[in-house]
C-alpha cells in the first residue's frame, strides 16, 4: 500500500479516535461520575452510545497502530512502538467490560464501582500508551516539533498514571495533572494527525 494512503488512513483514524474519546469521556463518563444513578436510569442510551464510542476508539487504535507500523517499519523502534500501542488497545478493550455492568446496577455505589474499575484499568493502559508516544516521537524524523510534543505527552501519561497509584491525595492535584497531560497530548497528537492528512507520505 502506498505511503500516502497509509498516512490518510492513520490521520482519519486518529480524528475518529479524538471525537469518539471526547464524547465517551466528557459527555458520558463524566456524567456517570457526577450523577451515577440518574445517568444510568434516565440517560441509559447515552451510556450505551458511550460504550460504543469507547469500542470504536479501540478498533481505530489498532488501525492506527497498523498504519504507523507500515509507514515507519524501516525504523528500529517501529516494532516496539506498535506492540505498546496494541497493548494499550487490548487493556482498553478489557476495561470496557466494566461499563455494561454499570447499566444493570441499581445503586450509586455499584455504578461508581464499575466506573472506577474501568478508570483503573484504563489508566494502566495509558501507561503503555505513553511509552508508545515516546517511541513514536523518536521514530518521527520530521517535523521534529511534533515528535518533541509526542515525547512530552508520553512522559506526562506515564507520570499521571504513576501519580494515581502513588499519591494518596492525587485528587488534590488532579486538575494540574490533567493540564500537564492534555496540553502536550492535544498539541502533539492533533498536530500529527493533521500532518498525516496534509503532508504524510508525500515525501
C-alpha positions in Angstrom: 0.0 0.0 0.0 1.2 3.5 -0.9 2.7 5.7 1.9 0.2 8.4 1.1 -2.8 6.0 1.5 -1.4 4.8 4.8 -1.0 8.3 6.1 -4.6 9.2 5.2 -5.8 6.1 6.9 -3.8 6.9 10.1 -4.9 10.6 10.0 -8.6 9.8 9.6 -8.5 7.1 12.2 -6.8 9.5 14.6 -9.6 12.0 14.1 -12.2 9.4 14.7 -10.5 8.4 17.9 -10.4 12.0 19.1 -14.1 12.7 18.6 -15.2 9.3 19.9 -13.0 9.6 23.0 -14.1 13.2 23.7 -17.8 12.1 23.6 -17.2 9.0 25.7 -15.1 10.7 28.3 -16.6 14.2 28.7 -20.2 13.6 27.9 -20.7 10.0 29.2 -18.1 9.0 31.8 -18.2 12.4 33.5 -22.0 12.3 33.6 -21.8 8.9 35.3 -19.3 10.1 37.9 -21.4 13.3 38.6 -24.9 11.7 38.7 -24.5 7.9 38.7 -28.0 6.6 39.2 -29.7 9.4 37.3 -27.4 8.9 34.3 -27.9 5.1 34.2 -31.7 5.2 34.7 -32.7 8.3 32.7 -29.9 8.5 30.1 -29.1 4.8 29.6 -29.0 5.3 25.8 -26.3 7.9 26.2 -24.3 5.4 28.3 -24.8 2.7 25.6 -23.5 5.1 22.9 -20.6 6.0 25.2 -19.7 2.3 25.4 -19.9 2.0 21.6 -17.7 5.1 21.3 -15.1 3.5 23.6 -15.2 0.3 21.4 -14.7 2.5 18.3 -11.6 4.1 19.8 -10.1 0.6 20.4 -10.9 -0.5 16.9 -9.3 2.6 15.3 -6.4 2.5 17.8 -5.5 -0.9 16.2 -5.9 0.6 12.7 -3.6 3.5 13.6 -1.0 1.0 15.1 -1.0 -0.9 11.8 -0.8 2.1 9.6 2.0 3.7 11.5 3.9 0.4 11.6 3.6 0.2 7.8 4.8 3.8 7.4 7.8 3.5 9.7 8.6 -0.2 9.6 12.2 0.5 8.5 12.9 2.2 11.8 14.4 0.0 14.5 11.9 1.2 17.1 8.8 0.6 15.0 8.0 -2.9 16.2 8.3 -2.0 19.8 6.2 1.1 19.4 3.5 -0.9 17.7 3.5 -3.5 20.4 3.0 -0.9 23.2 0.1 0.7 21.3 -1.6 -2.7 20.7 -1.1 -3.5 24.4 -2.9 -0.2 25.2 -5.7 -1.1 22.9 -6.0 -4.6 24.5 -6.1 -3.2 28.0 -8.7 -0.6 27.0 -10.8 -3.4 25.5 -10.7 -5.2 28.8 -11.6 -2.0 30.7 -14.8 -1.5 28.6 -16.3 -4.7 30.1 -16.9 -2.8 33.4 -19.3 -0.3 31.8 -22.1 -2.6 30.6 -22.2 -3.9 34.2 -22.9 -0.3 35.4 -26.1 -0.4 33.2 -27.6 -3.2 35.4 -26.5 -1.7 38.7 -29.2 -0.2 40.9 -27.3 2.0 43.4 -24.8 4.9 43.2 -22.1 2.8 44.9 -22.4 -0.1 42.5 -22.4 2.2 39.4 -19.4 4.2 40.7 -17.6 0.9 41.5 -17.9 -0.2 37.9 -16.9 3.2 36.6 -13.8 3.2 38.8 -12.8 -0.3 37.7 -12.9 1.0 34.1 -10.8 4.0 35.1 -8.2 2.0 36.9 -7.7 -0.5 34.1 -7.7 2.3 31.5 -5.0 4.2 33.5 -2.8 1.2 33.3 -3.4 1.1 29.6 -2.4 4.8 29.3 1.0 4.0 30.9 1.7 1.7 27.9 0.3 4.3 25.5 2.7 6.8 27.0 5.6 4.5 26.2 4.3 4.2 22.6 4.2 8.0 22.2 7.7 8.4 23.4 8.9 5.8 20.9 6.8 7.3 18.2 8.3 10.7 18.9 11.7 9.2 18.4 10.7 7.5 15.2 9.3 10.6 13.5 12.2 12.3 11.8 10.2 15.4 10.8 8.5 17.5 11.8 10.7 17.4 14.8 8.5 19.7 16.9 5.6 17.2 16.6 7.9 14.4 17.7 9.0 16.6 20.7 5.4 17.1 21.8 4.6 13.4 21.4 7.6 12.5 23.7 6.5 15.1 26.3 2.9 13.8 26.1 4.1 10.2 26.6 6.1 11.2 29.6 3.1 13.0 31.1 0.8 10.0 30.6 3.3 7.8 32.5 3.7 10.3 35.3 -0.1 10.8 35.6 -0.7 7.0 35.8 2.1 6.6 38.4 0.7 9.6 40.4 -2.8 8.0 40.5 -1.4 4.9 42.2 1.4 6.5 44.3 -0.1 9.7 45.6 -2.7 9.2 48.3 -4.0 12.7 47.8 -4.0 12.6 44.0 -7.4 14.3 43.7 -5.9 17.5 45.3 -3.6 17.8 42.2 -5.8 16.1 39.6 -6.6 19.4 37.7 -2.8 20.1 37.5 -2.1 16.6 36.1 -5.0 17.0 33.7 -3.5 20.1 32.2 0.0 18.6 32.1 -1.3 15.6 30.1 -3.9 17.4 28.0 -1.8 20.2 26.5 1.2 18.3 25.0 -1.2 15.4 24.1 -3.6 17.6 22.2 -0.8 19.6 20.5 1.3 16.6 19.6 -1.3 14.1 18.6 -3.7 16.5 16.9 -0.8 18.1 15.0 0.5 14.7 14.0 -3.0 13.6 12.7 -3.3 16.9 10.7 0.2 16.4 9.3 -0.6 12.9 8.3 -3.6 14.1 6.4 -1.9 17.0 4.7 1.7 16.0 4.1 2.2 12.4 5.3 3.5 10.0 2.7 4.2 12.7 0.1 7.9 12.7 0.5 
